[in-house]
Amino acid sequence: MDFEKNFQQWLASDELSDSDKARLASLTQEEKKEMFFCPLQFGTAGMRGVLDLGTNRMNVFTVRRATKGLAEYIKTLGAEAMERGVVISYDTRRFSSEFSIEVAKVLAANGINALLFDTVHPVPMCSFAIRHLNAIAGVMITASHNPKIYNGYKVYGEDGAQMSPESTNKVVKFIDKTPYFGINEVDANLTADNIKGLDNVKVHEHITVIGKSVDESYFDTISKLSLSPEAVEKFGKNVKIVYTPIHGSGYIPVTTILKKMGITVNVVSEQALPDTEFSTVRVPNPEEADTLRLGVELADKIGSDVVIGTDPDADRMGIAIRNDEGKFVLLNGNQIGVLLANYIFLRKKETGTMPKNGALVKTIVTTELARALATSYGVTTFDVLTGFKFIGEKIKEWEQSGEYTYLFGFEESYGSLVGTHARDKDAVVASMMFAEMVCYFDSVGKRVYDVLQDIYKRFGYYVEKARSITFGGLDGMQKMADIMAQIRSTRFEEIDGTKVLAQSDFVTRKKTYADGKVEDITLPQTNAFKLHLENGDWICVRPSGTEPKLKFYVATSKPTESAATSKAEAYLAYMENSVK
């Protein structure tokens, strides 16, 4: 793509303000290349980018263009689809509310009903609303837990899951045909302030503001997922739990559902209110220990053993718990998922509600400890590709066939779903269930840390680690492609002294064993490569779907935590050195 030509087209557009044109005029040649050399990539996870002008950035023009493409796709589905409309939600980031209003105006100009939330709402409530209101699609304006300079645009299908690859490809074809300027919008005076508090109010022929009614239905639905009401009634008022929304969209829903259940929560006041700058943290990511620092400080002050944090769009939950030495340790996504799974399975077994055909769903890069745990409860484990939409597909499949009953699904990347009310990660419910779990184990004289150690003592110490290599510059994507090709062409015999038993290539969908035997992989095609090692260890490599990053995942299990950690680090070092 000719970046200079694109740049000149933008500079000449009468839709840009004087300040916009001044910004463009100030760019260096390298900045022009970065901002205009290609369109912002749109995939099954939508698009995400740095906030700025340009074809390769997030701005009102790229948002309008993407929405016009989505509108054209919905038109092909017919008048009923247009009438069912699109749910629009947004988080607390820079320009999130403005972008959501732009989406509504473009959809309305194309005769498609827009169902716009009245204020900040998280990913799970967007997914729920799509299903609850029988919408044809949904748009969530968010960049999840990325730094403040980012924003993004997620698209959901009618089932509330992120849009399928097939539908996404159709949307992309329409986007590619759409110019950045001259996109029609309806003339409606909408701002974040003047729609706040409205509920089921039509502000334009094709724009309805939704709010409290949907919220109440969501809270009523998820409150029924409770597994230990007696423990909550007895211990909920006095339990000491710290919660931080990290300036994000989780504050209202998490505190609302915990209050509804009767669980006291101590909120980190400095991080309670929305803040587009996320000014109290380096990055608004609850996976990072320093992000939960204020939560840990409050926990130490009040004598709490548990800190819960949710990211800006409240689809991921981070946890810090106090160990035997009295120090807080940050749990990883696998540990959080296993703890929640264990609690769900245990309580269903104790209450006699465990179905005979219960199922747990995890991704191919998620811990095998989950499978060992599930098997001990008679629950079948299913692996799917990375991306929560694939977990959603399993739920849909079993709802139609009745073959299995979905109990829980999670990814190593801190996302999970309890219940089937939504089809994406739900950190509101995860926070609710984790808080309830604390109450339950309080009732039997255990701490969460003790429960985790008991699991390790029973099944062995499973350690999983992940690392990313970022490839900057215009040739970053090509560098990743070259490395993936190099890895695929290598016949690995052993990694750090551990024998390689088989190699799975998810592009060719073939699993090749060391003795030459080849099996078909039944999962859909994706750009990933996995090594299966002795003792159940594994290594997986895949490029990120939204960023120029190559991700390495390793997993091992040993009798002791130190041995497992040492082995996992050795695997990572081997793979990193192999691509240098």
C-alpha positions, 0 to 999 in steps of 0.5 A: 500500500502506498503510504504517501498516497494515503497520507495525502488523501487524509491531509486533503480531506475536508473532514479533518479539523485544522488541529488534525491537519496540523498533527499530520503536517508534523509527522516524520517520514517514519511516523507516516509509514507506521500510520498509513502503510496499511489498514488496521487489521480486522480479524475475528477479535475485531481490530485494536490499535494505537489512538491516532490519525491514520489508516493503521490507527484507531480513530473516528474514521477507522471506526466509521469504516469498520461499522459501515462494513458491518452494516453492509454485511448485516444488510445481506442478512435481510430486513429482520436482521436489520430490525433485530439490531446491534448492541453497542457497549464500551469501557472506560478508555480514551474515546470509548464513549465517542466511538460507541456513539459513532457506531450507533450513528453509522448503523442508524444511517444504514437503517439498522437498529442500534441498541446503545448502552447508556453508560460504561458496560463490560464485555460480559454484559454486552454478550448477555444483552445480545442474547437477551435482546435477540440482537443480530450482532454486537460491538464492544469498544475496548482494548481490554488490558492494553496500555492507555494509548490503545483502543479497539473494536470487538464484533460479536455474532447473534449468539453473543460470541465473538464473530465467527471466522466465516462471518468476519471474512464477509465483513472484511470484504465489505470494509475493504471496499469502503473509503475512510471518508464520506460515510453517512451518519444520522444527525442525532445529538448524542453524548455520554452525558445526555444518554446516561441513565436512559433505559429503553428510550428511543432517541432516534428512529433507529437508535434505542438507549438501553440500560437498567432493565438489561442490567437487572436481568443480567444480575438476576441471571448470574445470581442463580449460579451461586453454589453455596448460599448457606456459607455466604449467609453465614460468612459473607458479611464478615469476610475480608475481600479486597476488590479493584476495578482498576478504573474500569467497567467492572466497578458497578457490576461486581460491587452490585452482584456481591451486594446482592449476594450479601458479600462484603467487599472492600474496594480500592478507592483510588481505583474505583472511578473511571480514569481514561489515563489509568493513572494509578498503574503502569498498565491496567492489567490484573495479571501484573503484580504491580497493578494490584499493588494498591489492592495488596496494600489495602489487604495488608491494612485490613487483614485480608487474604484475597485481592480480586482485580478486573481489567478495564472491560471486565472480561479477565480477573486477576487474583493475589492471595496470601501464602503460608509466609504471610506474603501475597502471591499473584496467581496465574490464569491456570491456577485461577481456572483450576481453583474455580473448576475445583470449587464448582465440581466439589460443590456440585458433587456435595449437593448432588447436582453434578450431571453424568455428562459434565464437561470442562472446556479449555484451550490447547495452551491451558494447563493439563492439571485441569484435565487431571482434576476434571477426570477425578470428578468424572468430568470430561475435558475438551480442548479447543483453539485459543480464543473464547469463541471456540469455548462458546461454540462448544456450549452451543453445540451441546445445547443443541445435541444434549451430548454434554452439559457445560460446567466451566470453561477457561483460558490460561490468559485469565478469562473464564465463564461460569454459566451459559448466559454469555458467550465470552469471558465474564470477570463479573461472574468470576469475581462473584464465584471466587468471593463465594468460594472464599466464603465456602472454604472459610466455612470449612476452615480452609484458605484458598492458598491451602486449597491450591496446595492440596490440589498440587499435592494430589496431582503434582506441581504443574507449572506453565509459563508464557513469553512473548517476543515483539516484532516492531517495524513494518516487517514485523509480521513477515519476521514472525511468518519466517520464524513460524516457517522455520519452526515447522520445518524443524524435526525436534527430537528432544528439548532440554533432554526431554524426548519429543513424542510428537509434533502438531501443526495446526495449519496442516492439521496433522500430528506427526509422531516420532516413529513417523505415524501421522494423525489428523487434527480435528480442530479447525485450522490455525497458525499454531505449532505444538510439541508433545514431550515425555511425561505430558509436558508440551510446548506451543508457539503461535503468533498473536491474532491482534499484535505483532507478537510471537507467543511461546507457551510451555508446560511441565509437571514435577513432584516439586514446585522448584523442579517444575519451575526450573524445567519450564524456564529451561524449555522457554530458554531453549525455544527463545534461543532457537529463533534467534 
